[in-house]
Amino acid sequence: MAVTVTINHSDWDYNVVKAQYKARGTITFDTVYVANGEPVDFTSASIMTGDGGAFTTVHECIVTNNSVLAANAGLMCTYDNTNKKFFLFESGADGAALDEIGADDVSSVVVAFQVTGV
């Protein structure tokens, strides 16, 4: 895995009304970005250890901020729930469309997320 997932276990929450769990954390990218996204499966017990354990179904994963560090400037991050991958894109500041970044060094890129599911 080319990312490190950190779950904030003090922020793990269960919504009784919606009957779903919510977890927050950060993704730290490691060295060179992998084309076609970095795989992160929140149903994997090795990622979601402690508290409620792994999700059986992920309803959504929201990237809650795209600028945790100044090094993130110019990058946008999104999570593809179907393929279970995080993607990094250029911000399009140069007037071009949002393109997935190439094999850039992203070792200092950290983004926060919130994932919900059961």
Residue frames relative to the residue before (quaternion, step in Angstrom):
aa qw qx qy qz dx dy dz
M 1.0000 0.0000 0.0000 0.0000 0.00 0.00 0.00
A 0.2830 -0.7860 0.5328 0.1349 3.54 -0.88 0.93
V 0.6846 0.3761 -0.3074 0.5435 3.58 1.19 0.46
T 0.2838 -0.7108 0.6096 0.2065 3.53 -1.30 0.41
V 0.1962 -0.7774 0.5913 0.0873 3.55 -0.78 1.08
T 0.0538 -0.7808 0.6224 0.0112 3.56 -0.85 1.01
I 0.1814 -0.7815 0.5921 0.0754 3.56 -0.67 1.15
N 0.3224 -0.7210 0.5813 0.1960 3.57 -0.92 0.94
H 0.2373 -0.8333 0.4832 0.1257 3.58 0.05 1.29
S 0.6058 0.5396 -0.3718 0.4513 3.61 1.14 -0.38
D 0.6872 0.4580 -0.2628 0.4989 3.58 1.29 -0.28
W 0.4056 0.7003 -0.4806 0.3378 3.60 1.29 0.16
D 0.0042 0.8343 -0.5462 0.0756 3.61 -0.66 1.04
Y 0.1769 -0.7552 0.6194 0.1216 3.57 -1.18 0.64
N 0.2158 -0.7676 0.5951 0.0999 3.56 -0.80 1.08
V 0.3473 -0.7750 0.4934 0.1879 3.58 -0.36 1.28
V 0.6495 0.5359 -0.3217 0.4329 3.59 0.94 -0.89
K 0.7619 0.3446 -0.1861 0.5158 3.58 0.87 -0.95
A 0.2942 -0.7866 0.4869 0.2401 3.59 1.31 -0.22
Q 0.5908 0.5423 -0.3945 0.4486 3.54 0.83 1.02
Y 0.4330 -0.6797 0.5356 0.2522 3.53 -1.28 0.50
K 0.1321 -0.7538 0.6371 0.0917 3.52 -1.30 0.49
A 0.0044 -0.7849 0.6195 -0.0151 3.56 -0.93 0.90
R 0.1750 -0.7637 0.6127 0.1037 3.54 -1.17 0.68
G 0.1617 0.7872 -0.5854 0.1070 3.52 -1.17 0.55
T 0.4203 -0.6695 0.5386 0.2915 3.52 -1.30 -0.39
I 0.2552 -0.7035 0.6413 0.1698 3.50 -1.34 0.49
T 0.1043 -0.7703 0.6274 0.0457 3.57 -0.85 1.01
F 0.3119 -0.7606 0.5424 0.1732 3.56 -0.60 1.13
D 0.2616 -0.7830 0.5561 0.0963 3.54 -1.12 0.77
T 0.8654 -0.0873 -0.0031 0.4934 3.56 -0.75 1.16
V 0.8426 -0.1685 0.1357 0.4931 3.60 -0.84 -0.98
Y 0.4735 -0.6775 0.4949 0.2680 3.55 -0.94 0.97
V 0.3468 -0.7369 0.5511 0.1814 3.56 -1.00 0.91
A 0.4758 -0.6680 0.4907 0.2943 3.59 -0.80 1.00
N 0.8087 0.2343 -0.2213 0.4921 3.56 -1.12 0.79
G 0.7128 -0.5277 0.2466 0.3907 3.58 1.10 0.71
E 0.4221 -0.6763 0.5535 0.2410 3.49 -1.36 0.49
P 0.3629 -0.7661 0.4832 0.2191 3.61 -0.55 1.10
V 0.0893 0.7477 -0.6529 0.0818 3.55 -1.01 0.97
D 0.0825 -0.8115 0.5785 -0.0035 3.57 -0.51 1.21
F 0.2620 -0.8036 0.5193 0.1265 3.57 -0.34 1.26
T 0.5916 0.5302 -0.3878 0.4674 3.59 1.25 0.05
S 0.5347 0.6244 -0.3968 0.4084 3.58 1.29 0.01
A 0.4537 -0.7054 0.4802 0.2569 3.57 -0.76 1.05
S 0.6163 0.5610 -0.3571 0.4219 3.60 1.11 -0.57
I 0.6719 0.4464 -0.2940 0.5127 3.61 1.19 -0.43
M 0.7916 0.3001 -0.1378 0.5142 3.57 0.75 -1.05
T 0.1340 0.8118 -0.5532 0.1304 3.59 0.52 1.15
G 0.7690 0.3528 -0.2642 0.4630 3.55 -1.19 0.55
D 0.8144 0.2797 -0.2128 0.4618 3.52 -1.42 0.05
G 0.8498 -0.1148 0.1093 0.5027 3.58 -0.65 -1.14
G 0.4844 -0.6545 0.4447 0.3732 3.60 1.23 -0.14
A 0.7405 -0.3905 0.2902 0.4636 3.56 -1.24 -0.35
F 0.5078 -0.5946 0.5191 0.3453 3.53 -1.27 0.46
T 0.3553 -0.6862 0.5749 0.2690 3.58 -1.16 0.51
T 0.7749 0.0590 -0.0277 0.6287 3.56 1.19 -0.66
V 0.2301 -0.7517 0.6024 0.1382 3.57 -0.90 0.93
H 0.2945 -0.7625 0.5513 0.1671 3.57 -0.74 1.08
E 0.7767 -0.1939 0.1272 0.5857 3.57 0.98 -0.82
C 0.1371 -0.7314 0.6586 0.1120 3.49 -1.33 0.43
I 0.1108 -0.8034 0.5849 0.0116 3.53 -0.62 1.20
V 0.3269 -0.6845 0.6121 0.2233 3.55 -0.95 0.90
T 0.2582 -0.8364 0.4685 0.1194 3.56 -0.29 1.29
N 0.7838 -0.0466 -0.0441 0.6177 3.57 1.22 -0.19
N 0.3031 -0.7731 0.5396 0.1387 3.50 -1.11 0.73
S 0.7360 0.3762 -0.2273 0.5149 3.56 1.19 0.22
V 0.0563 0.8186 -0.5651 0.0858 3.56 0.77 1.05
L 0.7865 0.1409 -0.0635 0.5979 3.57 1.04 -0.80
A 0.6167 -0.5484 0.4105 0.3878 3.57 -1.18 0.52
A 0.5894 0.5969 -0.3615 0.4069 3.60 1.15 -0.61
N 0.6151 0.5640 -0.3451 0.4296 3.60 1.22 -0.39
A 0.4038 0.7427 -0.4694 0.2550 3.59 1.23 -0.26
G 0.8053 0.2593 -0.2097 0.4902 3.53 -0.86 0.99
L 0.6873 0.4343 -0.2876 0.5063 3.61 1.24 0.02
M 0.1541 -0.7442 0.6422 0.0995 3.53 -1.21 0.66
C 0.1724 -0.7875 0.5861 0.0815 3.56 -1.04 0.78
T 0.0102 0.7771 -0.6292 0.0107 3.55 -1.15 0.71
Y 0.3053 -0.7338 0.5756 0.1923 3.57 -1.26 0.45
D 0.2437 -0.7443 0.6095 0.1234 3.56 -0.92 1.00
N 0.2993 -0.8041 0.4909 0.1515 3.57 -0.22 1.31
T 0.6212 0.5549 -0.3453 0.4324 3.60 1.07 -0.66
N 0.7871 0.3026 -0.1431 0.5181 3.57 0.87 -0.99
K 0.3616 -0.7756 0.4506 0.2541 3.58 1.37 0.00
K 0.5260 0.6147 -0.4112 0.4200 3.54 0.83 1.08
F 0.3228 -0.6851 0.6154 0.2186 3.51 -1.28 0.59
F 0.1388 -0.7863 0.6000 0.0496 3.56 -1.00 0.91
L 0.1963 -0.7484 0.6207 0.1267 3.56 -1.17 0.69
F 0.0818 -0.7961 0.5996 -0.0015 3.55 -0.94 0.98
E 0.5301 -0.5534 0.5249 0.3705 3.52 -1.30 0.42
S 0.5320 -0.6641 0.4232 0.3112 3.58 -1.03 0.69
G 0.4685 -0.6854 0.4427 0.3389 3.60 1.20 -0.28
A 0.3162 0.7820 -0.4853 0.2302 3.59 1.24 0.31
D 0.6544 0.5111 -0.3127 0.4612 3.58 1.18 -0.51
G 0.6139 -0.5715 0.3357 0.4288 3.56 1.29 0.14
A 0.5759 0.5776 -0.3772 0.4386 3.58 1.27 -0.21
A 0.6369 -0.5081 0.4092 0.4108 3.54 -1.29 0.24
L 0.6049 -0.5353 0.4294 0.4038 3.57 -1.26 0.28
D 0.0477 -0.8064 0.5890 -0.0232 3.56 -0.41 1.26
E 0.5091 -0.5998 0.5067 0.3526 3.56 -1.11 0.67
I 0.4884 -0.6741 0.4577 0.3124 3.57 -0.91 0.87
G 0.5183 -0.6357 0.4779 0.3144 3.54 -1.25 0.39
A 0.7533 -0.3486 0.2852 0.4792 3.55 -1.19 -0.55
D 0.1582 0.8185 -0.5265 0.1669 3.55 0.76 1.12
D 0.5202 -0.5895 0.5077 0.3524 3.55 -1.28 0.42
V 0.0020 -0.8187 0.5717 -0.0535 3.58 -0.49 1.19
S 0.2676 0.8225 -0.4716 0.1717 3.57 1.24 0.44
S 0.7170 0.4097 -0.2670 0.4968 3.61 1.15 -0.33
V 0.5187 0.6481 -0.4126 0.3750 3.61 1.26 0.11
V 0.0216 0.7725 -0.6311 0.0671 3.54 -0.82 1.14
V 0.0069 -0.7901 0.6130 -0.0035 3.59 -0.90 0.90
A 0.3797 -0.7088 0.5509 0.2235 3.54 -1.16 0.69
F 0.0673 -0.7950 0.6021 0.0296 3.56 -1.18 0.59
Q 0.1666 -0.7180 0.6582 0.1531 3.48 -1.45 0.21
V 0.0758 -0.8014 0.5931 0.0130 3.57 -0.73 1.04
T 0.0794 -0.7854 0.6129 0.0338 3.58 -1.03 0.86
G 0.2724 0.7498 -0.5732 0.1874 3.52 -1.16 0.65
V 0.4833 -0.6389 0.5041 0.3226 3.54 -1.28 -0.35
